[in-house]
């Protein structure tokens, strides 16, 4: 049996934290809310959660920008997000080690991001008048590919169909040691 990895995107983390105005999303025709996400995660067996830095930053931005009449929820939600970050840093089950992402922020990897991102940003869905992948989404895509290359079954939990379309396909191999992002 393959070990599963769920890469958590901003849309799902906002729902899980129950951020006002961002506390539902639709995935594959199903409306996700806080209770659904909690149940999904509680029932997950043999699954590791990954908190990408981009998701952390984007979610933090949304929390900091909560407006009236929900402004009093900024601190409690920021505190919940900070606790999730500490759990990921401490590799508390079910979270993956946060240190696995450090390679993304090295000089050569950032240069690669600078080269690869512009054409991905320029891609657009003409029917929906929606732009391409954000820089954060590209790093989330890389994280998913990193775990898939190690032999894990990876799912990107996201309400963003564009990002979901880059989800890696399971490769038939056993998990092995860490390797550099490509």
PyMOL commands that set and color helices and strands:
alter all, ss='L'
color gray80, all
select helices_A, chain A and resi 10-17+34-43+53-64+73-89+98-105+107-122+135-149+161-164
alter helices_A, ss='H'
color red, helices_A
select strands_A, chain A and resi 4-8+25-27+30-32+47-51+153-157
alter strands_A, ss='S'
color yellow, strands_A
deselect
rebuild
show_as cartoon
